[in-house]
Amino acid sequence: MRTKFTKVFLLLVVLCLLFSSVSYAFDVKGYAQGMNGKLTEWRRHLHANPEIGFNLPNTEAFIVQKLKEIGVEKIQQGVAGHGVVALIEGKKPGKVLAIRADMDALNMKEDTGLPFASTNDYMHACGHDAHMAMLLGAAEILWKCRDELQGTVKLIFQPFEEGSENGIGGAQAMINAGVLENPKVDAIIGLHAGSLWKGAVTGEVGYRPGPLMAAVEWIDVTFHGKGAHGATPHLSVDPISIASQVLTQIQTIIARELNPLDPAVLSICMIQGGTAPNVIALECVIKGTIRTFSPEGRKLLQDRFTQMCEEVAHSMRGSATVKLDKGPPPVINERVITEKLRIAATDILGANHVHEIPEPSMTGEDYAFYLEKVPGTLFFLPMTFGDERDFPHHHPKFTTNEDVLWIGSATFAQFALTWN
């Protein structure tokens, strides 16, 4: 009996050693930390050479060049304009995971004074330069340890997250181009760097199952009136007065018509009307955004905003042309994939440095379109400094803390190696 027990014990020890050697044959964390300088160089090159929208030829060329230098062989470029899709096939059977990074910058002038500041009139003021560098880093790690990789990883470098052209943004264009097919994607992950959420600080990872970011509508309303001299207002129909009344009235939709437990934002961020101080204008334009989480809240805001603009304008003898451009739906993280992401991040950083995000953000992300098609999660990588260098996203002084770039690459790679 004792001999039999000894044999079983020895067999268990051998199995444990075998599985241990397989699990730790490649040091993902150590390798990622060691390549942080390279990630920084990549990020700085991308930061200094930003491009916008779908027109990203130089960004595309840089990504393709680095993927080839890493050794990746299956690369498709020119997807939805200048998007890039690459495959890393593991030596073991398994499912297909997509990892996405956005590529585009913003149409704004940089004011950071950094030695690697933008060389043109555009700026990476939302962290997309860091996103691309971190996905390239994950590609290098996964290529190095593809013998251990189960299934396939599809790397998606996506254009035009920051807007749309003819109603189609980058994620939709990539999906329309078949990025989730051939091979068919079973799950997707991505990250957002910066300072969008509370609950985690630089050097940590934040995650949240369920709602993370809001659905987006873009407001563009033109109020039509009747022009006149400023000295004869009785002969006019003043579109600026109409717009002023509407600005006051529309806030009652959220205050008095929407369920107070249903988060929503209605912001008018621009108003344009008039050409001279003594001329009552023919038209006045307002622009802004609606942010919601529930389908019911989204429809209520769309319908009532349109109705209120038209009816207030009509009551004041004018008219309104209301245009609502439908942006992405809310980002809703799938719970199982999010839990696997939490485990992967914990493997890299330890449980004390991985935290659940306590509340969602009213910002939007077209990553949500992928989540409508396949289960996935978007996680948070804080990249602030904790001092006067910190500015919000979409600010001309925005920048990111490069010391933690390795965490994004390592978390991507660790998830890819363990989620199957």
Secondary structure, 3 states (H helix, E strand, C coil): CHHHHHHHHHHHHHHHHHHHHHHCCCCHHHHHHHCHHHHHHHHHHHHHCCCCCCCCHHHHHHHHHHHHHHCCCEEEEEECCCEEEEEEECCEEEEEEEEEEECCCECCCCCCCCCCCCCCCCECCCCHHHHHHHHHHHHHHHHHCCCCCEEEEEEEEECCCCCEECCEEHHHHHHHCCCCCCCCCCEEEEEEEECCCCCCCCCCEEECCEEEECEEEEEEEEEECECEECCCHHHCECHHHHHHHHHHHCHHHHHHHCCCCCCEEEEEEEEEECCCCCEECCEEEEEEEEEECCHHHHHHHHHHHHHHHHHHHHHCCCEEEEEEEECCCCEEECHHHHHHHHHHHHHHHCHHHEEECCCCECCCCCCHHHHHHCCEEEEEEECCCCCCCCCCCCCCCCCCCHHHHHHHHHHHHHHHHHCC
